[in-house]
Amino acid sequence: MADWGFKVSQEGFDVKICDDKDLVVSSEFNMLKTSVVGTKTPAGVVAHGLAYTPVFFTMRPFATAGHYGLVGDDASYTDSTNLTTAVNNTKYYIFYQEFE
């Protein structure tokens, strides 16, 4: 069976012959695939429905309402059943990729 997929190169590069560093995206790259997205208010547990501990991102609101940022020291965590958020109004992104 022949290989197939897609690639998009940066402007000025031939997608058929350019190096990977000159690509914007390629289906050969390991990309996070989104499973669940939402906002948890109040803080607490979100069942993710995966049978393993997934990669996730959480974002908390800045002082200015409606503006969020990724938080490196957020106390949110995940296991093989749930994502648990520690702060009200936390946006979360749970991915299919297993945390290793």
N, C-alpha and C positions, 0 to 999 in steps of 0.2 A: 504494500500500500504506500502510495506517495505521501511525503510530508506536505502539510498545508498549514496556513496560518495567515497572519497579517503583520505588516511592518509599516511604520511611518517615519520617514527621515526628516532631519532638520532641513530647513531651506538651504539650497545650494549643494545638497548631497544626493547622489543617486542611490535610492533605496535598495537597488538590486546588488550593489557592490560595496556600499559603505561599511565601515566598522560599526560594531554595536554602540560605541560611545557617541556616534553621530546619529543614532536613532532617537526619536521622541518616545516611541513605544514599540514593542514587539510582543507577539503572543508567545514567544520563547522565553521572555523574562518572567521571573517569579513575581506575580502581582497579587496583592491582597484582594480577595473577593469578598464582598460584603454579604453577611448573613442577616444581621438585624441592625436597625438604626432606630433611635428613639430618644426621648427625654424623660428622665426619672424625677418626678416630684410627688411626694417627698422622697428623700433619700431612702434606699432600701434595696430589695432584691428584684432582679429581672431574670426570669428563666430563659436561657438561650436555646434550649432544645438540642444541643450538640452533646455527643457522648464523650467529649474530651475537653481539655482546657484550651480555649481558643485565644488567639491574639485579639486584643481590643485596644481602643483609644477612648478616653473620656475627656470631656471639655467642660469647664465650669465658666459661668458668666463673669465678665469683668464688672467693675462697679457701674459702668454705663450699661444699662439694660439693652439686651439684644446683641451684645458683642461677646463672643466666646473665644477662648484660647485653649490650646492643648496644655495640660498640666503635667509636669514631670513628677511632682511630689503628691499627687492625689492619692488618697487612701483607698480608692476603689480597687477591687480585686476580682478575679474570676477563678472558677474551678470547673469541674466537669459537668456541672449542672446549672450554675447561676453566675451572673455578674452582680456584685454587691457594690452599690455606690454609697459614699460617705457624706455627700453634700447635696442639698436640695437643688433642683433644677440642673442636674448634670446631663449633658448630651452624651450619648454613647454610640459607638460603632463597634460591632462585634463581627469578626471575620471568620471565614471557613478555615483558615490556616491554623493548624495546631501549634500551640506554644511549646517550644522544645527547650 
